[in-house]
Amino acid sequence: YGSGFMGKLYDSLKLTKTILPGLLPLMTLDDYKQPMMNLLKVMVDSNLATAKDYEMYFSKFLIEAKQAIKKQAIAEKNTAIEKAEDAKKEKKQLNLYYPKDNDEDAGNDELLTYGTLLLPFRETNPVVNDVFKQLLSSSDKRLKYNTVYLFMQHKVPVPDTMLAYFAKMDDYRYELFNDMRTTKMIDKFPAAYRNQLDLSRSKLFTSSYSNKPDS
């Protein structure tokens, strides 16, 4: 979490909670905005901060999240155009087991932070659901998966279609299985893929090796 003043706030999050009201105004300063949002995200994930603690910043987070979503959409569109152009020029090798690094979806940590901070408001502010609909419809699979995991962490129902979407992918099946087991939602894991062959294949496919396994 870094060193210095901000890093020390992670040493005892329970103690940090007692001074949180005095820290939150730091988010209006450019130098402290991101570190403070990261700290608040960790506290929300740890159930040490609630929506009431920072509700005065809700509108700010919502506006900034919508702006970040627009940037993400533009980036995804540009990536799709680049891939299409590469395909036309035949510069991209078609190999399902050795994808190029730039084919990997990167996710978006900024959007995940906004998502974490906005999630506690979804029941009292329906407009928040629109933000999550956009995150779940992203063409960036990592961003989409991280949003699903965020829901699981905070016991928000995940559409069965979204669970099936990731369960059928070798790249995500084993990760989903582990995350659902950790969040005590394993009973909802799609039965069609809950078998040794599919899970072993996914674990091998997502191993730390530099190359994907050969067929």
Phi, psi and chi 1 to 4 in degrees:
 res  aa     phi    psi   chi1   chi2   chi3   chi4
   1 TYR       -    3.8  -63.8  113.3      -      -
   2 GLY    93.4  174.8      -      -      -      -
   3 SER  -110.6 -170.5   56.5      -      -      -
   4 GLY    75.4 -163.2      -      -      -      -
   5 PHE   -56.7  -50.0  165.1   67.5      -      -
   6 MET   -65.8  -39.0  -67.6  -58.0  -58.8      -
   7 GLY   -63.0  -37.1      -      -      -      -
   8 LYS   -68.5  -21.4  -68.4  179.4  179.6  178.6
   9 LEU   -67.6  -19.0  -67.1  174.5      -      -
  10 TYR   -83.1  -14.2  -70.8   89.8      -      -
  11 ASP   -61.1  -37.3  -68.2  -16.2      -      -
  12 SER  -143.2   93.1  176.4      -      -      -
  13 LEU   -64.7  -30.0  -68.8  176.0      -      -
  14 LYS   -66.0  -38.4  -70.9 -176.5  178.9  179.7
  15 LEU   -70.3  -39.9  179.6   59.9      -      -
  16 THR   -60.6  -33.7  -62.9      -      -      -
  17 LYS   -59.7  -34.2  178.6  175.9  172.3   58.5
  18 THR   -69.5  -23.6   64.2      -      -      -
  19 ILE  -110.2    8.6   60.8  172.6      -      -
  20 LEU   -56.3  -43.6 -174.8   61.6      -      -
  21 PRO   -55.7  -35.2  -26.9   37.3      -      -
  22 GLY   -78.1  -19.9      -      -      -      -
  23 LEU   -86.7  -32.0  -66.1  172.3      -      -
  24 LEU   -55.2  -37.3  -70.8  176.3      -      -
  25 PRO   -59.1  -17.3  -28.2   38.1      -      -
  26 LEU   -62.9  -19.3  -69.3  174.4      -      -
  27 MET   -67.6  -13.7  -76.0 -168.5  -66.8      -
  28 THR   -85.2   -5.7   61.3      -      -      -
  29 LEU  -102.0  130.7  -56.1  176.6      -      -
  30 ASP   -55.0  -40.8  -70.3  -18.3      -      -
  31 ASP   -68.7  -23.2  -71.2  -14.8      -      -
  32 TYR  -112.8   -8.5  -71.5   97.3      -      -
  33 LYS   -55.9  -56.7  176.3 -175.2  174.3 -177.9
  34 GLN   -67.5  -44.5 -159.4   56.4   52.1      -
  35 PRO   -59.2  -37.9  -26.8   36.8      -      -
  36 MET   -69.7  -39.3  -89.9  -54.5  -55.3      -
  37 MET   -66.4  -37.6  -71.6 -175.2   65.5      -
  38 ASN   -64.1  -41.6  -68.0  -20.0      -      -
  39 LEU   -63.5  -44.9  173.2   64.6      -      -
  40 LEU   -63.9  -37.9 -171.2   55.7      -      -
  41 LYS   -60.0  -45.9  173.8 -176.8  179.5  -64.8
  42 VAL   -62.0  -39.4  171.1      -      -      -
  43 MET   -69.6  -36.7  -65.2 -174.0   71.0      -
  44 VAL   -67.1  -44.0  170.6      -      -      -
  45 ASP   -62.2  -28.8  -84.3  -23.5      -      -
  46 SER   -92.5    6.9  -57.1      -      -      -
  47 ASN    59.9   29.5  -64.1  -45.0      -      -
  48 LEU  -102.7   -6.3  -70.8  172.3      -      -
  49 ALA  -136.6  139.6      -      -      -      -
  50 THR  -117.1  170.1   65.7      -      -      -
  51 ALA   -55.9  -36.5      -      -      -      -
  52 LYS   -63.0  -30.4 -172.1  174.2 -178.7 -180.0
  53 ASP   -65.5  -29.5  -69.0  -37.1      -      -
  54 TYR  -134.6   26.0   58.6   94.3      -      -
  55 GLU   -61.6  -24.0   60.4 -175.0  -12.6      -
  56 MET   -67.2  -15.9   67.9 -176.5   70.6      -
  57 TYR  -102.0    5.5  -63.8   94.2      -      -
  58 PHE   -56.9  -50.6  167.8   74.2      -      -
  59 SER   -60.9  -39.1  -64.0      -      -      -
  60 LYS   -62.3  -47.8  168.3 -176.2  166.7   62.7
  61 PHE   -64.0  -39.4  -69.3  157.1      -      -
  62 LEU   -64.2  -46.5 -177.3   62.2      -      -
  63 ILE   -62.2  -46.0  -68.8  172.1      -      -
  64 GLU   -67.0  -35.0  -68.2  176.6   -7.1      -
  65 ALA   -64.8  -42.0      -      -      -      -
  66 LYS   -64.1  -38.0  -71.2 -179.4  176.6  179.7
  67 GLN   -66.0  -40.8  -67.5  171.5  -19.3      -
  68 ALA   -66.7  -34.6      -      -      -      -
  69 ILE   -66.1  -39.4  -73.3  173.8      -      -
  70 LYS   -62.7  -42.8  -71.4 -179.6  179.7  178.7
  71 LYS   -63.2  -40.7  -69.2 -180.0 -178.3  177.7
  72 GLN   -63.6  -41.7  176.1   69.6   19.8      -
  73 ALA   -63.4  -40.1      -      -      -      -
  74 ILE   -65.1  -43.3  -68.5  171.8      -      -
  75 ALA   -62.6  -41.7      -      -      -      -
  76 GLU   -65.8  -39.1  -70.4  175.8    9.9      -
  77 LYS   -65.0  -43.6 -176.3  176.7 -180.0  179.7
  78 ASN   -63.6  -38.3  -71.0  -21.9      -      -
  79 THR   -64.4  -41.4  -62.8      -      -      -
  80 ALA   -63.7  -38.8      -      -      -      -
  81 ILE   -65.8  -43.5  -68.2  173.0      -      -
  82 GLU   -62.6  -41.7  -70.9  173.4    4.9      -
  83 LYS   -64.9  -39.4  -72.4 -178.5  178.2 -179.3
  84 ALA   -65.5  -40.3      -      -      -      -
  85 GLU   -67.5  -38.9  -70.2  176.8  -13.1      -
  86 ASP   -62.4  -40.7  -77.7  -13.4      -      -
  87 ALA   -63.9  -40.1      -      -      -      -
  88 LYS   -64.8  -37.6  -71.8 -180.0 -178.9  178.4
  89 LYS   -84.7   -1.6  -63.4  175.1 -177.8  177.2
  90 GLU    56.9   36.7  -62.5 -177.8  -11.5      -
  91 LYS   -89.7  -17.5  -72.4 -176.3  177.2  179.0
  92 LYS   -97.1  126.0  179.9  179.3  177.1 -178.1
  93 GLN   -78.5  133.3  -66.7 -178.8  -17.3      -
  94 LEU   -88.5  101.9 -178.4   59.9      -      -
  95 ASN  -147.0  108.3 -172.1  -37.8      -      -
  96 LEU   -66.9  -22.3  -62.6  178.4      -      -
  97 TYR  -103.2   -5.7  -68.3   94.3      -      -
  98 TYR  -132.8   63.1  -65.1   88.9      -      -
  99 PRO   -66.9  151.0   26.9  -34.5      -      -
 100 LYS   -70.8  151.6  -67.1  171.9   68.5  175.2
 101 ASP   -56.5  -36.7  -70.1  -18.6      -      -
 102 ASN   -76.5    0.8   59.5    9.6      -      -
 103 ASP   -84.2  -15.8  -80.2  -16.5      -      -
 104 GLU   -76.0  129.2  -60.2  -66.9  -25.6      -
 105 ASP   -70.9  133.8  -68.2  -28.2      -      -
 106 ALA   -90.5  -17.3      -      -      -      -
 107 GLY    75.7 -171.2      -      -      -      -
 108 ASN  -154.0   99.8 -172.2  -44.0      -      -
 109 ASP   -62.8  -34.7  -70.2  -18.6      -      -
 110 GLU   -63.5  -45.9  179.9 -173.5   20.5      -
 111 LEU   -67.2  -34.2  -85.4  173.7      -      -
 112 LEU   -66.1  -36.4 -172.9   60.9      -      -
 113 THR   -64.4  -47.6  -63.4      -      -      -
 114 TYR   -61.2  -40.0  -78.4  119.0      -      -
 115 GLY   -60.7  -43.4      -      -      -      -
 116 THR   -62.5  -41.1  -57.4      -      -      -
 117 LEU   -76.2  -26.2  -61.5 -178.8      -      -
 118 LEU   -88.3  -24.1  -70.4  172.6      -      -
 119 LEU   -53.8  -41.5 -169.5   64.4      -      -
 120 PRO   -64.0  -12.7  -25.0   37.0      -      -
 121 PHE   -97.7    0.1  -64.7   94.0      -      -
 122 ARG   -63.6  -29.7   58.9 -176.7  -67.8  -86.5
 123 GLU   -82.2  -29.2  -67.7 -175.0   -0.2      -
 124 THR   -95.9  -17.6   55.2      -      -      -
 125 ASN  -131.7   89.9  -65.5  -89.1      -      -
 126 PRO   -53.7  -25.1  -26.5   36.3      -      -
 127 VAL   -61.7  -23.8   67.0      -      -      -
 128 VAL   -63.5  -32.6  170.5      -      -      -
 129 ASN   -62.7  -29.1  -71.1  -44.8      -      -
 130 ASP   -65.3  -36.7  -66.7  -26.1      -      -
 131 VAL   -62.0  -45.5  170.1      -      -      -
 132 PHE   -71.2  -30.9  -73.8  107.0      -      -
 133 LYS   -62.1  -38.9  -75.1  178.6 -177.7  177.2
 134 GLN   -70.1  -37.9  -70.2  176.7  -76.3      -
 135 LEU   -65.7  -39.3  -64.8 -177.7      -      -
 136 LEU   -76.8  -12.6  -69.6  174.0      -      -
 137 SER  -101.9    5.2   63.7      -      -      -
 138 SER   -61.4  150.0  168.6      -      -      -
 139 SER   -85.7   -5.4   61.9      -      -      -
 140 ASP   -85.6  106.8 -174.8  -51.8      -      -
 141 LYS   -64.8  -34.2  -67.7 -171.6  -70.3  -66.7
 142 ARG   -66.1  -42.6  175.3   48.6   59.2 -175.7
 143 LEU   -61.9  -43.6  172.9   58.1      -      -
 144 LYS   -63.2  -44.6 -171.0 -179.0  -59.9 -170.3
 145 TYR   -65.3  -44.0 -177.6   83.8      -      -
 146 ASN   -60.8  -31.7  -72.7  -15.1      -      -
 147 THR   -68.6  -41.8  -57.3      -      -      -
 148 VAL   -61.1  -43.8  167.0      -      -      -
 149 TYR   -65.1  -37.0 -178.3   55.1      -      -
 150 LEU   -59.3  -43.3  176.1   63.5      -      -
 151 PHE   -60.0  -45.7  -81.3   21.1      -      -
 152 MET   -62.6  -42.0  -69.1 -167.3  -67.2      -
 153 GLN   -59.0  -36.3  -77.5 -179.6  -62.0      -
 154 HIS  -106.5   19.8  -66.0  -85.9      -      -
 155 LYS    58.1   36.2  -51.6  -56.6  178.2 -173.3
 156 VAL   -94.9  130.9  175.2      -      -      -
 157 PRO   -55.9  134.5  -25.7   36.1      -      -
 158 VAL  -106.3  129.5 -180.0      -      -      -
 159 PRO   -55.9  137.5  -23.9   34.1      -      -
 160 ASP   -57.9  -33.7  -70.0  -18.7      -      -
 161 THR   -63.8  -34.1   52.0      -      -      -
 162 MET   -73.3  -36.8 -165.7   59.1   61.7      -
 163 LEU   -66.1  -41.4  -65.3  177.2      -      -
 164 ALA   -66.1  -35.8      -      -      -      -
 165 TYR   -57.7  -45.4  172.3   80.8      -      -
 166 PHE   -84.0  -30.4  -74.9  108.1      -      -
 167 ALA   -64.8  -30.3      -      -      -      -
 168 LYS   -84.3   -3.6   69.1 -179.0 -179.6 -178.6
 169 MET   -97.5  126.7  -79.4 -167.1 -108.6      -
 170 ASP   -57.3  -36.1  -72.3  -26.5      -      -
 171 ASP   -66.2  -22.9  -82.3  -11.1      -      -
 172 TYR  -124.5  -14.4  -73.2   91.2      -      -
 173 ARG   -57.1  -50.4 -175.8 -177.5  -51.6  117.7
 174 TYR   -69.1  -37.4 -170.5   74.2      -      -
 175 GLU   -62.4  -43.4 -178.1  177.6    0.2      -
 176 LEU   -62.7  -44.0  176.8   65.7      -      -
 177 PHE   -58.0  -47.9 -179.5   80.5      -      -
 178 ASN   -63.9  -44.0  -92.3  -21.2      -      -
 179 ASP   -66.3  -36.5  -73.6  -19.3      -      -
 180 MET   -71.7  -31.7  -66.2 -171.0   75.2      -
 181 ARG   -69.0  -42.1 -176.5  166.3   53.6 -175.0
 182 THR   -63.9  -38.8  -59.4      -      -      -
 183 THR   -90.6   11.7   54.5      -      -      -
 184 LYS    58.4   42.2  -56.3 -173.7 -173.2  -51.8
 185 MET  -123.6   18.2  -65.5  178.1   59.9      -
 186 ILE   -60.3  -25.5 -164.7   62.5      -      -
 187 ASP   -65.7  -16.9   57.8  -50.7      -      -
 188 LYS   -97.2    0.1  -63.5 -175.9 -177.2  -61.6
 189 PHE   -65.0  132.3 -174.1   86.5      -      -
 190 PRO   -53.0  120.8  -29.7   38.2      -      -
 191 ALA   -60.7  -32.3      -      -      -      -
 192 ALA   -61.5  -24.0      -      -      -      -
 193 TYR  -112.6    6.5  -59.0   97.0      -      -
 194 ARG   -93.2   71.9 -170.3  172.4  178.3  175.6
 195 ASN  -145.1  159.6   59.4   76.6      -      -
 196 GLN   -60.5  -40.8 -173.6  174.3    7.5      -
 197 LEU   -62.7  -51.5  179.3   60.4      -      -
 198 ASP   -66.1  -40.4  -77.8  -32.7      -      -
 199 LEU   -70.9  -38.4  -70.3  171.4      -      -
 200 SER   -66.4  -40.7  -63.6      -      -      -
 201 ARG   -61.2  -43.5  173.8 -177.2  170.1   82.1
 202 SER   -66.6  -40.5  178.5      -      -      -
 203 LYS   -62.9  -41.7 -176.7  177.3 -177.9 -179.6
 204 LEU   -66.6  -40.7 -178.8   62.9      -      -
 205 PHE   -66.4  -29.9 -160.8   83.2      -      -
 206 THR  -106.0   22.0   56.3      -      -      -
 207 SER   -67.7  173.7   65.2      -      -      -
 208 SER   -83.6    3.1   59.3      -      -      -
 209 TYR   -62.2  151.0  -60.2  116.7      -      -
 210 SER   -69.1  -27.4   58.7      -      -      -
 211 ASN  -116.9  148.5  -68.5  -37.0      -      -
 212 LYS   -70.2  150.1  -60.3  -65.8 -176.1 -178.1
 213 PRO   -65.9  146.6   23.9  -34.4      -      -
 214 ASP   -74.3  154.7 -168.1  -79.2      -      -
 215 SER   -62.3      -   57.5      -      -      -
